[in-house]
């Protein structure tokens, strides 16, 4: 029996999120207007307002979608490793693989957060992602036996952020190896373990 392929057209919500993801990530959340998003999505402007309420809510939904995708990618990379130390380094390896992508435009959360109004939905989404990253690094640091897991978690997050910015601004994907080496040294210093990896 032949399988039946679904020919259902994506919903207005799906098309708007896909358009927002492409345009906001490539060009920034403030420089892309609602008209461009709706035109790119092939929907009426009213569909955007009926679905999301407004541009800020669309940006929040775009960032929530990116958060889920990035968290899934990193969680899968971490799950493939055995030790907490290897798991922390897997985060940097996963990030480094993004640097070689032709559509790499840096961290969506840093970029959107830099353009956001203080205390709004966009800042909330950026803060939620950064909180998730810090919590992941801190938990793994504790599991690795770091003397001060909070400090190591903070250091690794700073390194993660800096690597992404450097890869974007310098157009240099080799920063991935440098950030991994720095993470290895930080982890070794914080846990009293050998930096051999």
Residue pairs with C-beta under 8 A, 6 or more apart in sequence:
10 18
12 41
12 43
12 47
12 51
13 51
13 52
15 41
15 42
15 43
16 37
16 38
16 41
16 43
16 47
16 48
16 51
16 52
16 58
17 61
17 62
17 65
18 41
19 37
19 38
19 40
19 41
20 37
20 41
20 58
20 59
20 61
20 62
21 62
21 65
21 66
22 40
23 32
23 36
23 37
23 40
24 32
24 59
24 62
24 108
24 112
25 62
25 66
25 103
25 105
25 108
26 103
26 105
28 111
28 112
28 115
29 59
29 62
29 111
29 112
29 115
29 116
29 122
30 115
34 45
34 48
34 55
34 58
35 45
37 48
37 58
38 44
38 45
38 47
38 48
41 48
48 58
52 58
52 61
56 120
56 121
56 122
57 121
59 112
59 121
59 122
59 125
60 121
60 122
60 124
60 125
62 108
63 108
63 109
63 112
63 122
63 125
63 126
63 129
64 125
66 108
66 109
66 129
67 109
67 125
67 128
67 129
67 132
70 129
71 132
73 94
74 90
74 91
74 94
74 95
74 136
77 90
77 91
77 93
77 94
78 87
78 90
78 91
78 136
78 140
80 90
81 87
81 89
81 90
83 144
84 140
84 141
84 143
84 144
84 145
85 144
85 187
85 191
85 193
85 197
87 140
87 143
88 137
88 140
88 141
88 144
88 156
88 183
88 187
89 180
89 183
89 184
89 187
89 197
91 136
91 137
91 156
91 160
92 159
92 160
92 163
92 176
92 179
92 180
92 183
93 176
93 180
95 160
95 163
95 164
95 176
95 179
96 163
96 173
96 175
96 176
96 177
96 179
96 180
97 176
98 104
99 167
99 173
99 175
99 176
100 173
104 167
104 168
105 111
105 168
106 164
106 165
106 167
106 168
107 161
107 164
107 165
107 168
109 125
109 126
109 129
109 130
110 126
110 161
110 164
110 165
112 122
112 125
112 126
113 122
113 123
113 126
113 127
115 122
116 122
116 123
116 126
117 123
130 157
133 157
133 160
134 153
134 154
134 157
135 153
137 152
137 153
137 154
137 156
137 157
137 160
138 149
138 150
138 152
138 153
138 154
139 149
139 153
140 153
141 149
141 150
141 152
141 153
141 156
141 187
141 190
142 149
144 187
144 190
144 191
144 193
145 191
145 192
145 193
146 152
146 187
146 190
146 191
147 190
147 191
147 192
148 190
151 190
152 186
152 187
152 190
155 186
155 190
156 183
156 186
156 187
159 179
159 182
159 183
159 186
160 179
162 179
163 175
163 176
163 178
163 179
166 172
166 175
166 179
167 173
167 175
167 176
184 195
184 197
185 195
187 193
187 195
188 194
188 195
189 195
